Amino acid sequence: MIKLTDAMHDADFVLVDGEMFETEYLRVPDEYTVVDDVVLEARRGEDEIAFTRGDVDGAESLGDGVYRLKSGALLRFLTGATVH
């Protein structure tokens, strides 16, 4: 199974509870990030969401790239396809 931090890397989009958001800021948590540091900001039209390291720490992998946060929110990170 892929760890959440690996799934976050270079994600263009994040599916949050079935709603698609475009990532605007993404910082894969490392040893320098603290609980209150924002690691993800995303937007869908006028709607904005943000998650801190505390929000994503301990996320449970449900398979197929879906992760459940402690809050119960379901996340899935997606990368846009490039056609050559």
Sequence and secondary structure as in RCSB ss.txt:
>XXXX:A:sequence
MIKLTDAMHDADFVLVDGEMFETEYLRVPDEYTVVDDVVLEARRGEDEIAFTRGDVDGAESLGDGVYRLKSGALL
RFLTGATVH
>XXXX:A:secstr
   HHHHHTT SEEEETTEEEEEEEE    TT  TTSEEEEEEETTEEEEEEHHHHTT EEEETTEEE TTS EE
EEE      
